[in-house]
Amino acid sequence: MRNRRIGAAAVIVNDEGGVPLVKQTYGRLNWELPRGAGEAGESPDETVLREVREETGLDVAVSAQPRLRRAGRVQGVKYRCHVGGGRVNAPSSTSETRASSIPAPAPLSVSIR
């Protein structure tokens, strides 16, 4: 069986209806969801909470079932979260980040005729 890397990302909806993003100082330098790779022995649930805290300073709670995505040897889990405490406080100890917020997308409505 191949070893899979597990990563986790958070879609955080804050009290103002925005989605905080971070901009790393490495890689593609894009504005992205808080995310990262799991550490040895860490569950995806633990990974997302740790990564959000490290990258934004926020304490979050998972508010919806996660979505799983597999691509080759990487397994990614996306969580919808809400802020439970903390303040945006960047940079983290592992990477310099800046937090921003974009409006949360409206729920999709699908009509089948």
Secondary structure, DSSP 8 states (H G I E B T S, - for coil): ----EEEEEEEEE-TTSEEEEEE-SSTT--EE-SEEE--TT--HHHHHHHHHHHHH-EEEEE-S--EEEEETTEEEEEEEEEEEEE------SSS---EEEEE----------
